[in-house]
């Protein structure tokens, strides 16, 4: 570009930066193991029905990491099929109103194999991924089920993740400073 053209564009009207795209409505599903850890963890605390699992997931994971019925229902079925959970039809109680329509609710419980699987998922350090922060949040909500030594194992795993990120960002920032 000739020097006179550069001066014209430099002295011309400033272009407006592009408007950021609102992506707040977009979500992304997590790894199936994250959802499995969540469901087994909740059932470690007490038996519950799927609607309550869904509601708790929304509170823990937030609006950008939903646990849809399309994920939850097949997961619950698979956990039953492999023997990690069981279900029973809720017995009606006089004081509690029955749902206005539909079938009686199914109450899901964890089996001894499910408990073993839960502790395996809690204590086995997974590879770092885009889901690591959410996995840690889920593990943190179930710290009361772990011994102090087991808690330390989880905390050391997450500390390794944050160290990995810090090193990555430091390296990238040095690259940017020296190359731009």
Order of alpha helices (4+ residues) and beta strands (2+ residues): alpha-alpha-beta-alpha-alpha-beta-beta-alpha-alpha-alpha
